[in-house]
Amino acid sequence: MGVVKRSVSIDDAVAARVEAAASEDGMSFSAWLSAAAEHQLLVRAGLRGVQEWEAEVGALTDDEVSAGEALLTQLLGEGAP
């Protein structure tokens, strides 16, 4: 896997929180940001997938959303959305 260097501006408070989280996780600042960006890209792709699916078959019902949320809680623990 290649690495691309970028210069980015980050809010001071966010940078401090990233530094602390990276340290806690035993990662560099850059590695932590890269992992966070990858996570966000996966979430974004998932949301787009749901939008595409809903465009084809209709919106999820309240029961389907509730069932999905219950499954997430079961799989991820109580910290799930």
Number of C-alpha atoms within 10 A of each C-alpha: 2 3 5 4 6 6 5 5 7 10 7 9 9 10 14 12 11 19 18 13 16 17 13 9 10 11 14 14 15 13 12 18 17 12 12 13 12 12 12 12 12 12 12 12 12 12 12 12 12 14 14 12 13 12 10 9 8 10 13 13 9 9 9 11 12 12 12 12 14 16 13 15 14 12 10 11 11 10 8 12 9
